[in-house]
Amino acid sequence: MVTSPEDSAIILDHLASVRRRIAEACARVGRDPAEIRLLLATKTVTPERIRVAVEAGATLLGENRVQEALGKYEAIPEAEWHFIGHLQTNKVRQVLQFAKVIQSVDRPSLVEALDARLQSEGRAIDVLLQVNTSYEESKYGVAPEQALDLARLVKSHDTLRVRGLMTIGPLSDDLERVRRAYRLLREIHGQVEGELGPLPILSMGMSGDFELAIEEGATLVRVGTTVFGARAHPDSHYWPDGK
Ligand SMILES: *Cc1c(COP(=O)(O)O)cnc(C)c1O
């Protein structure tokens, strides 16, 4: 399937608008836009459409599902792929085939599974700890009170380099609630840095709230629908209930 010129123009236009809004949010709080990395969340988006954005310089991409990610990685291997979805321990071998960073490390069993596989491959990988800052049952992530313990555990494994924290904010129109979640992640980030040393990545903010996340200190925002358009299924489809 080839992308039409009209569709390409829309993607490029949306991408430019997101970049402009990132710069404007930075200006409001006196931050340098160069501090913010834009990750495009590409779930359900075809490789042809992703490529339009990649050729415009948006080379940081994130996928939620391992199988879908592997196919897209083969189509666009030059991009930097992050894994941003819930990771089952039986998918660890496959995730390591494409991910430069795993943003969703959220429990000890996953730490151990990653470590075992990485040891057998004789290498290490960058990870973020995913924290459940909204206390919603349906969201994955370590509880805020347990984040520091998880950070210590990860740190004790030479195969895993903790680079920062990630959260999915509450899907709420109540922006003050969203802001509280992002403040909480920043606080936890400070605590973890107090023990582990500097962690450059604070991954928070999506289409509905990335400007707010930048105001609260995000260094990486994850944007999907604002660039590529609406997805066919609601987000609950990609973030299923239960573990
Ligand atoms: C889909 C997704 C995003 C982007 O969401 P949009 O609302 O489409 O911008 C960000 N982070 C994660 C973990 C996602 O699954």
Ligand as a Chemical Component Dictionary entry (heavy atoms), coordinates in Angstrom:
data_LIG
# 
_chem_comp.id                   LIG 
_chem_comp.type                 NON-POLYMER 
_chem_comp.pdbx_formal_charge   0 
_chem_comp.three_letter_code    LIG 
# 
loop_
_chem_comp_atom.comp_id 
_chem_comp_atom.atom_id 
_chem_comp_atom.alt_atom_id 
_chem_comp_atom.type_symbol 
_chem_comp_atom.charge 
_chem_comp_atom.model_Cartn_x 
_chem_comp_atom.model_Cartn_y 
_chem_comp_atom.model_Cartn_z 
_chem_comp_atom.pdbx_ordinal 
LIG C1 C1 C 0 -0.394 4.903  21.972 1  
LIG C2 C2 C 0 0.544  5.357  23.018 2  
LIG C3 C3 C 0 0.976  6.687  23.077 3  
LIG C4 C4 C 0 0.486  7.763  22.138 4  
LIG O1 O1 O 0 -0.871 7.999  22.346 5  
LIG P1 P1 P 0 -1.643 9.132  21.519 6  
LIG O2 O2 O 0 -2.758 9.497  22.387 7  
LIG O3 O3 O 0 -2.044 8.494  20.244 8  
LIG O4 O4 O 0 -0.685 10.250 21.310 9  
LIG C5 C5 C 0 1.895  7.016  24.056 10 
LIG N1 N1 N 0 2.358  6.107  24.933 11 
LIG C6 C6 C 0 1.975  4.829  24.906 12 
LIG C7 C7 C 0 2.517  3.877  25.899 13 
LIG C8 C8 C 0 1.054  4.423  23.957 14 
LIG O5 O5 O 0 0.641  3.158  23.951 15 
# 
loop_
_chem_comp_bond.comp_id 
_chem_comp_bond.atom_id_1 
_chem_comp_bond.atom_id_2 
_chem_comp_bond.value_order 
_chem_comp_bond.pdbx_ordinal 
LIG C1 C2 SING 1  
LIG C2 C3 SING 2  
LIG C2 C8 DOUB 3  
LIG C3 C4 SING 4  
LIG C3 C5 DOUB 5  
LIG C4 O1 SING 6  
LIG O1 P1 SING 7  
LIG P1 O2 DOUB 8  
LIG P1 O3 SING 9  
LIG P1 O4 SING 10 
LIG C5 N1 SING 11 
LIG N1 C6 DOUB 12 
LIG C6 C7 SING 13 
LIG C6 C8 SING 14 
LIG C8 O5 SING 15 
# 
